[in-house]
Amino acid sequence: MNLGYENRVAVVTGGTSGIGLATAKLLAAEGARVAVCGRDEARLDATRKTLGEAALVMRCDVLDAAEVAAFAVAVAAWGGACDLLVNNAGQGRVSTFGTTDDSAWREELELKFFSQIHVIRAFRPLLEKAAAPAIVGVNSLLAVQPEKHMVATSAARAGVQSLLKSLATEFAPRIRVNTILLGLVDSGQWQRRFAAREDQAMTRDEWYGRLAREKAIPLQRLGEPEEPARAILFLGSPAASYITGASLEVSGGVSRHI
Ligand code: NDP
């Protein structure tokens, strides 16, 4: 299927690692012009090498409204419009209600909400300039299936799901807004957790295998970053032209609802 990305401008926040990087690479392979942001300079440099000179790779903390506005100005000068905005930047927080203090709650709510709000506000004028613009929010299955060991992330993810559903209505019919709901995907976050594992004697296969069994993932493994990336490309493309306000679960079947 031709997804119609040739010469379209796609912006991926958090495009320097994991799912965001995999998405940027797939978009570039489909002929899109790709702009990505992140904070860590080493990851930004590595991404410049991976994506090549055709891509715009810029330092931008999505929690800093001025930096996000500057990123949008740079994309406008470089690409003129934004056909696809992938709001992906972020990370999860492992904590229970008992171990989450007020500052941690504020930090988590700020990350999940403002990584959407700042970016959508700054890029909306550029989306309006595109022929068939779309936003894809990278969200978590925790939004609809909360876990007590990730209480703040779960609550924040539910709020983001509500926010993006509202925007699908407010921005219609001009801009489509959809989300993907992730289970466990082997990205930078999980690689860092593996590196910090309690039992350093455990091999990668043993540790990931145990994780998949503990989480009772029907497909018996974590996802690879390219797997959600393919779902993002579909939802963001003209091939999904009649889909807005929807969410696509990419979890290996781990949800419990119908
Ligand atoms: P990675 O850690 O591999 O990638 C996260 C990316 O986001 C990096 O490029 C990171 O770059 C960037 N980032 C983080 N915070 C900011 C910020 N404030 N401003 C700009 N960029 C930022 O993780 P994943 O690929 O797993 O994560 C992608 C998204 O998927 C996240 O929102 C995550 O919460 C979500 N998710 C992932 C799941 C999984 O199992 N992998 C499950 C559920 C949700 P840098 O740190 O250099 O800024």
Residues whose N, C-alpha, C, O or C-beta is under 5 A from the ligand:
A	BS01	NDP	G14 G15 T16 S17 G18 I19 G20 C37 G38 R39 D40 R43 C60 D61 V62 L63 N88 A89 G90 Q91 G92 V138 N139 S140 L182 G183 L184 V185 S187 G188 Q189
